[in-house]
Structure formats: C-alpha cells, structure tokens
Amino acid sequence: MDYPGFGLSEGLHGYIPNFDTIVDDVIEHYSKVKENPNLQMLPSFLFGQSMGGAVALKVHLKQPGSWNGAVLVAPMCKIADDMVPPWIVTQILIRVAKLFPKQKLVPQKDLAELAFKDVKKREQTAYNVVAYKHKPRLGTALELLRTTKEIELQLDKVSLPLLILHGKEDKVTDPSVSKALYEKASSADKKLNLYEDAYHSLLEGEPDDMILRVFGDIISWLDRHC
C-alpha cells in the first residue's frame, strides 16, 4: 500500500509527521482485508522492503500473534552510518525541525546511485514520477531516526517466522543490523540471506539474475510456510 504522503496517496509528499500513524494505517487496512470471508482461512504474511521493513516490524510488535510470518528485504532497522549527517549537524537539524519540520533541508547522497547497482535500472529511476526525489524533510528524517533506534532496542521481541534478505554492500540500510535481528529475534523459525556484492534495492536495482535469485528465495520460503 502507498503510505500517506507516498506514491499516489494524499498528504504532503515525503512527509512523515509520526511513523506510528503509518503503522496504525497499515493495521487498520489489513484488519479490514482479513474480514473478507474468502481470505480468513488463508495464512497472512507481512512483507516490507527498506522503510516498509520497519513498518512490517512495528506492525508485528503491535500485533504479535496476528501474522504467520514476515519477509523483510533490506529492512530499515538502522540507517547506514554514512547516510546520517555528522553529530553536530544532526543536533542543529533537530532544533530547526521543531520550527520547520516540512522543510527539505537534510543533506543526502544520491540515493539511486547508492541503492541501484545495475546502471541501466539506476538511470530509469528518473522516470518514476511518483517517487520522492528531493532532500528528506526535517520531520521525516527525525522520525526515521527515532523509529530505527526504537526498533533496534526491540529486536529480541520479534517472534514470528522470519525471512530476512539483505545485500552485503547496502549503503542505505545497515546489513549488520539485519544480522543482529536474525541473532536476537526470539523466533524459532528464522532465516537470513546475505547477498555478496548486492546493493540496497534487491528487487529492482540488481542485475536480472540476482533479482530472479532473490525472488526465488522468497517464493521457496513462502512455499514451505503455506
């Protein structure tokens, strides 16, 4: 689903005033979906990529017994250190954000270059008309930092069957935290796939053979859990 402020949904583009509001929207939406009599007997899985991985984890933490498993692709459990401004800049931005939370002032490297390994696919991102391509808004950046710190402190509370997939060369979200999630999660059924030389966008930005491999791993895991 497109979260408020993202994709084709209403709301100020790229603005997250409160991350928990997104999580509550997802819970409300899929609670209604599950009321469909044709779906009630089917297993239900959370799927989240990047920021969606953080959403999926927070949904699970709020509904620990409501899902049969989760597939997390490069989940945003922690933003890579290289993506976070220096400490002094962060402190300044925190103060400015209280006055101007919607301003696009957070310094950021070229996200497409960091996330997409395949050059042709990287170039095609310019034609994605619904993607947010500006500097992050101050309020959004602070919410993402707050949320990742919160998730990082609750990794041991993750208890559902879990498939985590992450590129070892991801410079957007930290693959070491996916490893920590795998090690700390209390799930009895968990699997971690780390892909050599792969970047952040495993499902869109890698060469075709890698994308097929990742999709194959996801389908294989789901087949065993349905």
Contacts in CASP RR format, 6 or more apart in sequence:
PFRMAT RR
TARGET T0000
AUTHOR 0000-0000-0000
METHOD contacts of the structure
MODEL  1
MDYPGFGLSEGLHGYIPNFDTIVDDVIEHYSKVKENPNLQMLPSFLFGQS
MGGAVALKVHLKQPGSWNGAVLVAPMCKIADDMVPPWIVTQILIRVAKLF
PKQKLVPQKDLAELAFKDVKKREQTAYNVVAYKHKPRLGTALELLRTTKE
IELQLDKVSLPLLILHGKEDKVTDPSVSKALYEKASSADKKLNLYEDAYH
SLLEGEPDDMILRVFGDIISWLDRHC
1 25 0 8 1.000
1 26 0 8 1.000
1 29 0 8 1.000
2 8 0 8 1.000
2 9 0 8 1.000
3 9 0 8 1.000
3 16 0 8 1.000
3 22 0 8 1.000
3 25 0 8 1.000
3 26 0 8 1.000
3 55 0 8 1.000
4 10 0 8 1.000
4 11 0 8 1.000
4 21 0 8 1.000
4 22 0 8 1.000
4 25 0 8 1.000
5 11 0 8 1.000
5 12 0 8 1.000
5 13 0 8 1.000
5 14 0 8 1.000
5 15 0 8 1.000
5 16 0 8 1.000
6 13 0 8 1.000
6 14 0 8 1.000
6 132 0 8 1.000
7 130 0 8 1.000
7 131 0 8 1.000
8 130 0 8 1.000
12 102 0 8 1.000
12 137 0 8 1.000
13 132 0 8 1.000
14 132 0 8 1.000
14 136 0 8 1.000
14 137 0 8 1.000
14 140 0 8 1.000
15 101 0 8 1.000
15 102 0 8 1.000
15 137 0 8 1.000
15 139 0 8 1.000
15 140 0 8 1.000
16 22 0 8 1.000
16 137 0 8 1.000
16 139 0 8 1.000
16 140 0 8 1.000
16 143 0 8 1.000
16 144 0 8 1.000
17 101 0 8 1.000
17 139 0 8 1.000
17 143 0 8 1.000
18 143 0 8 1.000
19 54 0 8 1.000
19 58 0 8 1.000
19 143 0 8 1.000
19 144 0 8 1.000
19 146 0 8 1.000
19 147 0 8 1.000
20 58 0 8 1.000
22 55 0 8 1.000
23 55 0 8 1.000
23 58 0 8 1.000
23 59 0 8 1.000
23 62 0 8 1.000
26 55 0 8 1.000
26 59 0 8 1.000
27 59 0 8 1.000
27 62 0 8 1.000
27 63 0 8 1.000
30 44 0 8 1.000
33 39 0 8 1.000
34 40 0 8 1.000
34 44 0 8 1.000
43 68 0 8 1.000
43 69 0 8 1.000
43 225 0 8 1.000
43 226 0 8 1.000
44 66 0 8 1.000
44 67 0 8 1.000
44 68 0 8 1.000
45 67 0 8 1.000
45 68 0 8 1.000
45 69 0 8 1.000
45 70 0 8 1.000
45 71 0 8 1.000
45 222 0 8 1.000
45 225 0 8 1.000
46 56 0 8 1.000
46 59 0 8 1.000
46 60 0 8 1.000
46 67 0 8 1.000
46 69 0 8 1.000
46 70 0 8 1.000
46 71 0 8 1.000
46 160 0 8 1.000
47 56 0 8 1.000
47 70 0 8 1.000
47 71 0 8 1.000
47 72 0 8 1.000
47 73 0 8 1.000
48 55 0 8 1.000
48 56 0 8 1.000
48 70 0 8 1.000
48 71 0 8 1.000
48 72 0 8 1.000
48 73 0 8 1.000
48 75 0 8 1.000
49 72 0 8 1.000
49 73 0 8 1.000
49 74 0 8 1.000
49 75 0 8 1.000
49 202 0 8 1.000
49 203 0 8 1.000
50 73 0 8 1.000
50 74 0 8 1.000
50 75 0 8 1.000
50 76 0 8 1.000
50 172 0 8 1.000
50 173 0 8 1.000
50 200 0 8 1.000
50 201 0 8 1.000
51 76 0 8 1.000
51 144 0 8 1.000
52 75 0 8 1.000
52 76 0 8 1.000
53 72 0 8 1.000
53 73 0 8 1.000
53 75 0 8 1.000
53 76 0 8 1.000
53 77 0 8 1.000
54 75 0 8 1.000
54 76 0 8 1.000
54 77 0 8 1.000
54 144 0 8 1.000
54 147 0 8 1.000
54 148 0 8 1.000
54 151 0 8 1.000
56 70 0 8 1.000
56 72 0 8 1.000
56 75 0 8 1.000
57 70 0 8 1.000
57 72 0 8 1.000
57 75 0 8 1.000
57 77 0 8 1.000
57 151 0 8 1.000
57 158 0 8 1.000
58 147 0 8 1.000
58 151 0 8 1.000
59 67 0 8 1.000
60 66 0 8 1.000
60 67 0 8 1.000
60 70 0 8 1.000
60 158 0 8 1.000
60 159 0 8 1.000
60 160 0 8 1.000
61 154 0 8 1.000
61 157 0 8 1.000
61 158 0 8 1.000
64 157 0 8 1.000
64 159 0 8 1.000
64 160 0 8 1.000
65 160 0 8 1.000
67 160 0 8 1.000
68 160 0 8 1.000
68 161 0 8 1.000
68 225 0 8 1.000
69 160 0 8 1.000
69 161 0 8 1.000
69 162 0 8 1.000
69 225 0 8 1.000
70 160 0 8 1.000
70 161 0 8 1.000
70 162 0 8 1.000
70 163 0 8 1.000
71 163 0 8 1.000
71 165 0 8 1.000
71 218 0 8 1.000
71 221 0 8 1.000
71 222 0 8 1.000
72 162 0 8 1.000
72 163 0 8 1.000
72 164 0 8 1.000
72 165 0 8 1.000
72 178 0 8 1.000
72 181 0 8 1.000
73 165 0 8 1.000
73 166 0 8 1.000
73 202 0 8 1.000
73 203 0 8 1.000
73 214 0 8 1.000
74 165 0 8 1.000
74 166 0 8 1.000
74 167 0 8 1.000
74 170 0 8 1.000
74 172 0 8 1.000
74 173 0 8 1.000
74 175 0 8 1.000
74 178 0 8 1.000
74 200 0 8 1.000
74 201 0 8 1.000
74 202 0 8 1.000
75 164 0 8 1.000
75 166 0 8 1.000
75 173 0 8 1.000
75 178 0 8 1.000
75 181 0 8 1.000
76 144 0 8 1.000
76 147 0 8 1.000
76 148 0 8 1.000
76 173 0 8 1.000
77 148 0 8 1.000
77 151 0 8 1.000
77 152 0 8 1.000
77 155 0 8 1.000
77 173 0 8 1.000
77 174 0 8 1.000
77 177 0 8 1.000
77 178 0 8 1.000
77 180 0 8 1.000
77 181 0 8 1.000
78 148 0 8 1.000
78 151 0 8 1.000
78 152 0 8 1.000
78 173 0 8 1.000
78 174 0 8 1.000
78 176 0 8 1.000
78 177 0 8 1.000
79 144 0 8 1.000
79 145 0 8 1.000
79 148 0 8 1.000
79 172 0 8 1.000
79 173 0 8 1.000
79 174 0 8 1.000
80 170 0 8 1.000
80 171 0 8 1.000
80 172 0 8 1.000
80 173 0 8 1.000
80 174 0 8 1.000
81 174 0 8 1.000
82 109 0 8 1.000
82 171 0 8 1.000
83 108 0 8 1.000
83 109 0 8 1.000
83 114 0 8 1.000
83 171 0 8 1.000
83 172 0 8 1.000
84 90 0 8 1.000
84 145 0 8 1.000
85 93 0 8 1.000
85 106 0 8 1.000
85 107 0 8 1.000
89 107 0 8 1.000
90 145 0 8 1.000
93 105 0 8 1.000
93 106 0 8 1.000
93 138 0 8 1.000
93 141 0 8 1.000
93 142 0 8 1.000
94 142 0 8 1.000
96 103 0 8 1.000
96 105 0 8 1.000
96 138 0 8 1.000
97 138 0 8 1.000
97 139 0 8 1.000
97 141 0 8 1.000
97 142 0 8 1.000
100 138 0 8 1.000
101 137 0 8 1.000
101 138 0 8 1.000
101 139 0 8 1.000
101 142 0 8 1.000
102 137 0 8 1.000
102 138 0 8 1.000
102 139 0 8 1.000
103 137 0 8 1.000
103 138 0 8 1.000
104 134 0 8 1.000
104 135 0 8 1.000
104 136 0 8 1.000
104 137 0 8 1.000
105 135 0 8 1.000
105 137 0 8 1.000
105 138 0 8 1.000
106 135 0 8 1.000
106 136 0 8 1.000
106 137 0 8 1.000
106 138 0 8 1.000
106 141 0 8 1.000
107 135 0 8 1.000
108 135 0 8 1.000
108 136 0 8 1.000
111 172 0 8 1.000
112 122 0 8 1.000
112 125 0 8 1.000
112 126 0 8 1.000
113 122 0 8 1.000
114 171 0 8 1.000
114 172 0 8 1.000
114 199 0 8 1.000
114 200 0 8 1.000
115 172 0 8 1.000
115 199 0 8 1.000
115 200 0 8 1.000
115 201 0 8 1.000
115 205 0 8 1.000
116 122 0 8 1.000
116 125 0 8 1.000
116 199 0 8 1.000
116 200 0 8 1.000
116 201 0 8 1.000
116 204 0 8 1.000
116 205 0 8 1.000
117 169 0 8 1.000
117 197 0 8 1.000
117 198 0 8 1.000
117 199 0 8 1.000
117 201 0 8 1.000
117 205 0 8 1.000
117 206 0 8 1.000
117 207 0 8 1.000
118 205 0 8 1.000
118 206 0 8 1.000
118 207 0 8 1.000
121 204 0 8 1.000
121 205 0 8 1.000
121 206 0 8 1.000
122 205 0 8 1.000
125 131 0 8 1.000
136 144 0 8 1.000
152 177 0 8 1.000
152 180 0 8 1.000
155 180 0 8 1.000
155 181 0 8 1.000
155 184 0 8 1.000
155 185 0 8 1.000
156 184 0 8 1.000
156 185 0 8 1.000
156 186 0 8 1.000
157 186 0 8 1.000
158 181 0 8 1.000
158 184 0 8 1.000
158 185 0 8 1.000
158 186 0 8 1.000
158 187 0 8 1.000
159 185 0 8 1.000
159 186 0 8 1.000
159 187 0 8 1.000
160 187 0 8 1.000
161 187 0 8 1.000
161 189 0 8 1.000
161 190 0 8 1.000
161 225 0 8 1.000
162 181 0 8 1.000
162 182 0 8 1.000
162 185 0 8 1.000
162 187 0 8 1.000
162 189 0 8 1.000
162 190 0 8 1.000
162 191 0 8 1.000
163 190 0 8 1.000
163 191 0 8 1.000
163 193 0 8 1.000
163 217 0 8 1.000
163 218 0 8 1.000
163 221 0 8 1.000
164 178 0 8 1.000
164 181 0 8 1.000
164 182 0 8 1.000
164 190 0 8 1.000
164 191 0 8 1.000
164 192 0 8 1.000
164 193 0 8 1.000
165 193 0 8 1.000
165 195 0 8 1.000
165 202 0 8 1.000
165 214 0 8 1.000
165 217 0 8 1.000
165 218 0 8 1.000
166 173 0 8 1.000
166 175 0 8 1.000
166 178 0 8 1.000
166 192 0 8 1.000
166 193 0 8 1.000
166 194 0 8 1.000
166 195 0 8 1.000
166 202 0 8 1.000
167 175 0 8 1.000
167 194 0 8 1.000
167 195 0 8 1.000
167 196 0 8 1.000
167 198 0 8 1.000
167 199 0 8 1.000
167 200 0 8 1.000
167 202 0 8 1.000
168 175 0 8 1.000
168 194 0 8 1.000
168 195 0 8 1.000
168 196 0 8 1.000
168 197 0 8 1.000
168 198 0 8 1.000
169 197 0 8 1.000
169 198 0 8 1.000
169 199 0 8 1.000
170 198 0 8 1.000
170 199 0 8 1.000
170 200 0 8 1.000
171 199 0 8 1.000
171 200 0 8 1.000
172 200 0 8 1.000
173 200 0 8 1.000
175 194 0 8 1.000
178 192 0 8 1.000
178 194 0 8 1.000
179 192 0 8 1.000
179 194 0 8 1.000
182 190 0 8 1.000
182 191 0 8 1.000
182 192 0 8 1.000
189 225 0 8 1.000
191 221 0 8 1.000
193 214 0 8 1.000
193 217 0 8 1.000
195 202 0 8 1.000
195 210 0 8 1.000
195 213 0 8 1.000
195 214 0 8 1.000
198 206 0 8 1.000
198 210 0 8 1.000
199 205 0 8 1.000
199 206 0 8 1.000
202 210 0 8 1.000
202 211 0 8 1.000
202 214 0 8 1.000
203 211 0 8 1.000
203 214 0 8 1.000
203 215 0 8 1.000
204 211 0 8 1.000
205 211 0 8 1.000
206 214 0 8 1.000
END
